[in-house]
Amino acid sequence: MVKIAQISCGTEYSGVQKEIERAAATFGAEIVIPETDLDYIDEAYQKFGFTAASSGIRLMVARAMSIVEGKSEADAVFIATCFRCAEGALLRNELRRFIQQNTHLPVVTYSFTERTKADELFIRMEALSTIVARKSLLAREKQEGLTLGIDSGSTTTKVVLMENNKIIGTGWLPTTDVIENANVGIKSAMENTEYRLEDVDGIGVTGYGRLTIGKYLKADLIQEELSVNSKGAVYLADHQKGEATVLDIGGMDNKVITVNDGIPDNFTMGGICAGASGRFLEITARRLGVDISELGPLALKGNYKNALLNSYCIVFGIQDLVTSLAAGGSKEDVAAAACFSVAEQVYEQQLQEIDVREPLIQVGGTSLINGLVDAVSTVLGGINVIVPEHSQYIGAVGGALIVSGLGSRE
């Protein structure tokens, strides 16, 4: 059983603790509390050097130190504090950095409310569990045999057929009926090959529709998208050794994942509002009267400073956009401002929670919007951003790559 060490403050008072334990148990993991005593709490607190008023915060420091100094055993770490606590938010990030600098354990951080339920934690617990349990699969650097990867995303369904480390077929369509979309995507991926579905050695599925599609196709691998997407990203970017950061700005949520030698070791996902998502860019393109594929080149011609969009909300963001156009703003400037707004919000909401390691690999459908890629680079101080070929297929590629390690279906 995978042991996930919990370092938190306040979960026992709000009813959240039971939800955390239930989420972990769903994926075959056990929540463990690192061992400490009163003397060790004071000792660890002095060593760490973080001034805190809360006794619960001090206990978090001691539990983190217990893991780093080998006094407690764990396979992964879950750090959680209440979203109302500014002191907890500061420490949450410092403890995450401290553990990562001194261990090789995967870490995830979370800001909970008194109404947090187990299903809100599922993908995080599933990711921690699969990263530990399938580390050897995630370390694979080459795809072998004939395998199929399917990524049933919130906005689009992607399918990739791979043979002996090469992509030989792809399928891409909007997500509506997940099973029908998967079938159409598979047909498209196999259309110009000599193969049929029964020839495939393994099927790997990921994304929001993974359980439905996985059951329907009797898939060999059904895995959450955090570990699968990061694997697909570093594979396509030819950066499976060393450190990297993967950024996926999706249609419904965003993911930022740090990777070391192909293995994810920290991630954050979500976002405050759709104003920081690809959905906002789709609406922007529609309002400007251009196809989404034209938005990126249009943005590169504009200046975001001429049409500032100041709202986190997608509704008020569009209102700002309309106001800018009504005031005589150019389409180019508004497109640039929309891309910059999304990049800035992703930075404020997520990239600040993680130590960005170069190179930054930007993936997903929005990575094809070069104005957004440029905006991300600008927000991060001119960092070099890699957009690999087939960047929109990372989940499907990751599924096809990882499942090849399971061997033939026969």
C-alpha positions as CSV (number, residue, x, y, z in Angstrom):
1,M,0.0,0.0,0.0
2,V,1.3,3.5,-0.9
3,K,1.9,5.6,2.2
4,I,1.1,9.3,1.7
5,A,2.5,11.4,4.6
6,Q,0.0,14.2,5.5
7,I,1.4,17.5,6.7
8,S,-1.5,19.8,7.5
9,C,-3.1,22.2,9.9
10,G,-6.8,22.4,10.8
11,T,-8.1,19.4,8.9
12,E,-9.3,17.6,12.0
13,Y,-11.5,20.5,13.1
14,S,-13.5,20.9,9.9
15,G,-14.4,17.3,9.0
16,V,-11.9,17.5,6.1
17,Q,-9.7,14.8,7.6
18,K,-12.1,12.0,6.8
19,E,-12.5,13.2,3.3
20,I,-8.7,13.2,2.8
21,E,-8.5,9.6,4.1
22,R,-11.4,8.5,1.9
23,A,-9.9,10.0,-1.2
24,A,-6.5,8.3,-0.6
25,A,-8.2,4.9,0.2
26,T,-10.1,5.1,-3.1
27,F,-6.8,4.7,-4.9
28,G,-5.2,2.1,-2.6
29,A,-3.2,4.5,-0.6
30,E,-2.9,5.1,3.2
31,I,-2.6,8.5,4.9
32,V,0.1,8.4,7.6
33,I,1.0,11.1,10.0
34,P,4.8,11.7,10.5
35,E,6.0,11.0,14.0
36,T,7.0,13.8,16.4
37,D,7.2,14.6,20.1
38,L,7.2,17.9,22.0
39,D,11.0,18.2,22.2
40,Y,11.3,17.4,18.5
41,I,8.8,20.1,17.6
42,D,10.9,22.8,19.3
43,E,14.1,21.4,17.8
44,A,12.7,21.2,14.3
45,Y,11.1,24.6,14.5
46,Q,14.5,26.2,15.5
47,K,16.3,24.4,12.6
48,F,13.8,25.5,10.0
49,G,13.8,29.1,11.0
50,F,10.2,30.0,10.2
51,T,8.5,32.3,12.6
52,A,4.9,31.3,13.3
53,A,2.3,32.2,15.8
54,S,0.2,29.0,15.3
55,S,1.1,25.8,17.2
56,G,-0.4,23.8,14.3
57,I,2.0,25.5,11.9
58,R,4.9,24.6,14.2
59,L,3.7,21.0,14.2
60,M,3.7,21.0,10.4
61,V,7.3,22.0,10.4
62,A,8.2,19.2,12.7
63,R,6.4,16.6,10.6
64,A,8.2,17.8,7.5
65,M,11.5,17.7,9.3
66,S,10.7,14.1,10.5
67,I,10.4,13.0,6.8
68,V,13.5,14.8,5.7
69,E,15.6,13.4,8.6
70,G,14.3,9.8,8.0
71,K,12.4,9.5,11.3
72,S,9.2,8.8,9.4
73,E,8.7,6.7,6.3
74,A,6.5,7.7,3.3
75,D,6.2,7.2,-0.4
76,A,4.7,10.6,-1.2
77,V,3.6,13.8,0.7
78,F,0.4,15.7,0.8
79,I,0.6,19.2,2.3
80,A,-2.6,21.0,3.1
81,T,-3.6,24.2,4.9
82,C,-6.9,26.2,5.2
83,F,-7.4,28.7,2.4
84,R,-8.2,31.4,5.0
85,C,-4.8,31.2,6.6
86,A,-2.1,33.5,5.1
87,E,0.5,32.1,7.4
88,G,-0.4,28.5,6.3
89,A,-0.2,29.5,2.6
90,L,3.4,30.8,3.1
91,L,4.5,27.7,5.0
92,R,2.8,25.3,2.6
93,N,5.1,26.5,-0.2
94,E,8.2,26.6,1.9
95,L,7.7,23.1,3.2
96,R,7.0,21.8,-0.3
97,R,10.3,23.3,-1.4
98,F,12.2,22.0,1.7
99,I,11.0,18.4,1.1
100,Q,11.7,18.5,-2.6
101,Q,15.2,19.8,-2.0
102,N,16.0,17.1,0.5
103,T,14.1,14.0,-0.7
104,H,13.0,12.4,-3.9
105,L,9.4,12.1,-2.8
106,P,6.5,13.4,-5.0
107,V,4.7,16.3,-3.3
108,V,1.3,17.9,-3.8
109,T,0.0,21.0,-2.0
110,Y,-3.7,21.9,-1.4
111,S,-5.7,24.7,0.0
112,F,-8.8,23.3,1.6
113,T,-12.1,24.8,2.8
114,E,-14.5,23.5,5.5
115,R,-16.6,22.0,2.6
116,T,-13.8,20.2,0.8
117,K,-15.1,16.7,-0.2
118,A,-13.2,13.6,-1.2
119,D,-14.0,13.8,-4.9
120,E,-12.3,17.2,-5.1
121,L,-9.1,15.4,-4.0
122,F,-9.4,12.3,-6.2
123,I,-7.1,13.3,-9.0
124,R,-4.4,14.5,-6.6
125,M,-4.4,11.3,-4.6
126,E,-4.7,9.2,-7.7
127,A,-1.7,11.0,-9.2
128,L,0.4,10.5,-6.0
129,S,-0.5,6.8,-5.9
130,T,0.2,6.1,-9.6
131,I,3.5,8.1,-9.6
132,V,4.7,5.8,-6.7
133,A,3.2,2.5,-7.9
134,R,4.1,2.9,-11.6
135,K,7.4,4.7,-11.3
136,S,9.1,2.1,-13.6
137,L,6.5,2.6,-16.3
138,L,6.8,6.4,-16.0
139,A,10.6,6.1,-16.5
140,R,10.1,4.5,-19.9
141,E,11.9,6.5,-22.6
142,K,10.7,4.6,-25.7
143,Q,7.4,3.2,-27.0
144,E,7.5,-0.4,-28.3
145,G,5.1,-2.4,-30.3
146,L,1.8,-1.1,-31.6
147,T,-0.1,0.9,-29.0
148,L,-3.1,3.3,-28.9
149,G,-3.4,6.3,-26.6
150,I,-6.7,8.1,-26.0
151,D,-7.1,11.4,-24.1
152,S,-10.8,12.2,-23.4
153,G,-10.5,15.8,-22.4
154,S,-13.1,18.3,-21.3
155,T,-13.0,20.1,-24.6
156,T,-11.4,17.7,-27.1
157,T,-10.7,14.0,-27.6
158,K,-7.3,13.1,-28.9
159,V,-6.2,9.7,-30.2
160,V,-2.7,8.6,-31.2
161,L,-1.5,5.3,-32.7
162,M,2.2,4.6,-32.1
163,E,4.5,1.9,-33.5
164,N,8.0,1.3,-32.3
165,N,8.6,4.9,-31.0
166,K,6.8,6.7,-33.9
167,I,3.4,8.4,-34.2
168,I,1.8,6.8,-37.2
169,G,-1.8,8.1,-36.9
170,T,-3.7,10.8,-35.0
171,G,-7.4,11.7,-34.3
172,W,-8.7,15.0,-32.9
173,L,-12.3,16.1,-32.4
174,P,-14.5,18.1,-30.0
175,T,-15.7,16.1,-26.9
176,T,-19.4,15.5,-26.9
177,D,-20.3,11.8,-26.5
178,V,-17.1,10.3,-25.1
179,I,-17.5,6.8,-26.5
180,E,-18.6,7.9,-29.9
181,N,-15.8,10.5,-30.0
182,A,-13.3,7.8,-29.0
183,N,-14.5,5.5,-31.8
184,V,-14.3,8.3,-34.4
185,G,-10.8,9.3,-33.1
186,I,-9.6,5.7,-33.4
187,K,-10.9,5.4,-36.9
188,S,-9.1,8.6,-37.9
189,A,-5.9,7.5,-36.3
190,M,-5.9,4.2,-38.2
191,E,-7.3,5.5,-41.4
192,N,-4.0,5.7,-43.3
193,T,-2.4,2.6,-41.8
194,E,-2.8,-1.1,-42.5
195,Y,-3.9,-1.8,-38.9
196,R,-7.3,-2.5,-37.2
197,L,-8.1,-2.1,-33.5
198,E,-7.7,-5.9,-32.9
199,D,-4.0,-5.6,-34.0
200,V,-3.1,-3.2,-31.2
201,D,-0.9,-4.6,-28.4
202,G,-2.2,-2.2,-25.7
203,I,-4.6,0.7,-25.1
204,G,-3.9,3.5,-22.7
205,V,-6.6,6.0,-21.8
206,T,-6.6,9.2,-19.7
207,G,-8.6,12.4,-19.3
208,Y,-12.1,13.1,-17.8
209,G,-13.7,10.3,-19.8
210,R,-11.0,7.7,-19.1
211,L,-13.2,5.5,-16.8
212,T,-16.1,5.3,-19.3
213,I,-13.8,4.7,-22.4
214,G,-11.5,2.4,-20.5
215,K,-14.4,0.1,-19.5
216,Y,-15.9,0.2,-23.0
217,L,-12.6,-0.6,-24.7
218,K,-11.3,-2.9,-22.0
219,A,-8.2,-0.7,-21.9
220,D,-4.9,-2.0,-20.4
221,L,-4.1,1.3,-18.8
222,I,-6.5,3.8,-17.2
223,Q,-4.6,6.6,-15.6
224,E,-5.1,10.2,-14.5
225,E,-3.8,12.9,-16.7
226,L,-1.2,14.5,-14.5
227,S,1.3,11.7,-14.7
228,V,0.3,10.7,-18.3
229,N,0.4,14.3,-19.7
230,S,3.8,15.1,-18.1
231,K,5.3,11.9,-19.5
232,G,3.9,12.7,-23.0
233,A,5.3,16.2,-22.8
234,V,8.9,15.4,-21.9
235,Y,8.9,12.6,-24.5
236,L,7.8,14.9,-27.3
237,A,10.2,17.6,-26.2
238,D,13.0,15.0,-26.1
239,H,13.8,16.0,-22.5
240,Q,13.3,12.8,-20.5
241,K,16.5,13.4,-18.5
242,G,16.9,16.2,-16.0
243,E,14.4,18.7,-14.8
244,A,11.6,20.5,-16.6
245,T,8.3,22.2,-16.0
246,V,5.2,21.2,-18.0
247,L,2.4,23.8,-18.5
248,D,-1.0,22.7,-19.9
249,I,-3.6,25.5,-20.1
250,G,-6.7,23.6,-20.8
251,G,-10.3,24.2,-21.8
252,M,-11.6,23.7,-18.2
253,D,-8.6,23.6,-15.9
254,N,-4.9,24.2,-16.0
255,K,-2.0,22.0,-14.9
256,V,1.5,22.9,-14.0
257,I,3.8,19.9,-13.3
258,T,7.5,19.7,-12.4
259,V,9.4,16.7,-13.7
260,N,12.7,15.1,-12.8
261,D,14.1,12.4,-15.1
262,G,10.6,11.8,-16.5
263,I,8.9,11.4,-13.1
264,P,6.5,14.1,-11.9
265,D,7.4,15.3,-8.4
266,N,5.1,18.2,-7.9
267,F,2.0,19.6,-9.5
268,T,-0.8,22.1,-9.1
269,M,-4.1,22.2,-11.0
270,G,-7.3,24.2,-11.3
271,G,-7.8,27.9,-11.4
272,I,-10.1,30.5,-9.9
273,C,-12.2,31.1,-13.1
274,A,-12.4,30.3,-16.8
275,G,-10.9,33.7,-17.5
276,A,-7.6,31.9,-17.1
277,S,-8.4,29.1,-19.5
278,G,-8.5,28.2,-23.1
279,R,-12.3,28.7,-23.1
280,F,-11.7,32.5,-22.7
281,L,-9.5,32.5,-25.7
282,E,-12.1,30.7,-27.7
283,I,-14.7,33.3,-26.8
284,T,-12.3,36.1,-27.6
285,A,-11.6,34.7,-31.1
286,R,-15.4,34.4,-31.7
287,R,-15.9,38.0,-30.6
288,L,-13.1,39.2,-32.8
289,G,-14.6,37.3,-35.8
290,V,-11.5,35.1,-36.3
291,D,-10.9,31.3,-36.1
292,I,-9.1,30.2,-32.9
293,S,-6.1,29.2,-35.1
294,E,-5.8,32.9,-36.2
295,L,-5.8,34.3,-32.7
296,G,-2.1,33.7,-32.0
297,P,-0.7,35.4,-35.1
298,L,-3.1,38.3,-34.5
299,A,-1.9,38.7,-30.9
300,L,1.7,38.8,-32.0
301,K,1.0,41.8,-34.1
302,G,-0.6,43.7,-31.2
303,N,0.4,45.3,-27.9
304,Y,-1.4,44.1,-24.8
305,K,-0.7,47.3,-23.0
306,N,-3.2,49.1,-25.2
307,A,-6.1,47.0,-24.2
308,L,-5.8,45.9,-20.6
309,L,-8.1,43.2,-19.3
310,N,-8.3,43.4,-15.5
311,S,-10.8,40.8,-14.5
312,Y,-10.3,37.2,-13.3
313,C,-13.9,36.4,-14.3
314,I,-14.6,35.2,-17.8
315,V,-17.8,37.3,-17.9
316,F,-16.2,40.6,-16.9
317,G,-13.1,39.7,-18.9
318,I,-15.3,39.7,-22.1
319,Q,-16.9,42.9,-20.9
320,D,-13.5,44.5,-20.8
321,L,-12.7,43.1,-24.2
322,V,-16.0,44.6,-25.7
323,T,-15.3,47.9,-24.0
324,S,-11.8,48.1,-25.5
325,L,-13.1,47.4,-29.0
326,A,-15.9,50.0,-28.6
327,A,-13.3,52.5,-27.5
328,G,-11.5,52.0,-30.8
329,G,-9.0,49.3,-29.8
330,S,-7.6,47.2,-32.6
331,K,-8.2,43.5,-32.9
332,E,-4.5,42.9,-32.7
333,D,-4.2,44.7,-29.3
334,V,-7.3,43.0,-27.9
335,A,-6.0,39.6,-29.0
336,A,-2.6,40.3,-27.4
337,A,-4.4,41.5,-24.2
338,A,-6.5,38.4,-24.0
339,C,-3.4,36.1,-24.3
340,F,-1.5,38.2,-21.8
341,S,-4.5,38.1,-19.4
342,V,-4.6,34.3,-19.4
343,A,-0.8,34.0,-19.0
344,E,-0.8,36.5,-16.1
345,Q,-3.6,34.8,-14.3
346,V,-2.0,31.3,-14.7
347,Y,1.2,32.8,-13.2
348,E,-0.6,34.4,-10.3
349,Q,-2.8,31.4,-9.5
350,Q,-0.5,28.5,-10.2
351,L,3.0,29.2,-11.4
352,Q,3.9,31.1,-8.3
353,E,3.0,28.0,-6.2
354,I,5.7,26.0,-8.0
355,D,9.5,26.4,-8.6
356,V,9.5,26.7,-12.3
357,R,12.4,24.7,-13.7
358,E,13.7,25.3,-17.2
359,P,12.9,24.3,-19.8
360,L,9.2,25.2,-19.6
361,I,7.4,22.8,-22.0
362,Q,4.0,24.3,-23.0
363,V,1.5,21.7,-24.3
364,G,-2.2,21.1,-25.0
365,G,-4.4,22.7,-27.6
366,T,-3.6,26.2,-26.4
367,S,0.1,25.7,-27.0
368,L,-0.8,26.1,-30.7
369,I,-1.8,29.7,-30.0
370,N,1.7,31.3,-30.4
371,G,0.5,34.6,-29.0
372,L,-0.2,32.8,-25.7
373,V,3.1,31.1,-25.7
374,D,4.8,34.5,-26.2
375,A,2.7,36.0,-23.4
376,V,3.7,33.1,-21.0
377,S,7.4,33.8,-21.8
378,T,6.9,37.5,-21.2
379,V,5.2,37.0,-17.9
380,L,8.0,34.7,-16.7
381,G,10.7,37.3,-17.6
382,G,11.6,36.1,-21.1
383,I,12.0,32.4,-20.2
384,N,12.5,30.1,-23.2
385,V,9.3,28.1,-23.8
386,I,9.4,24.8,-25.8
387,V,6.3,23.8,-27.8
388,P,7.1,20.3,-29.2
389,E,5.7,18.9,-32.3
390,H,2.3,17.2,-31.6
391,S,2.1,19.2,-28.4
392,Q,-1.8,19.0,-28.5
393,Y,-1.6,15.2,-28.2
394,I,0.5,14.8,-25.1
395,G,-2.1,12.8,-23.1
396,A,-2.7,10.4,-25.9
397,V,1.1,10.0,-26.5
398,G,1.7,9.5,-22.8
399,G,-0.9,6.8,-22.7
400,A,0.5,5.0,-25.8
401,L,4.0,5.2,-24.4
402,I,3.3,4.1,-20.8
403,V,1.0,1.2,-21.9
404,S,3.7,-0.3,-24.1
405,G,5.5,-1.2,-20.9
406,L,2.7,-3.5,-19.9
407,G,3.5,-5.9,-22.8
408,S,1.1,-7.5,-25.4
409,R,-2.6,-7.8,-24.6
410,E,-2.3,-11.5,-25.5
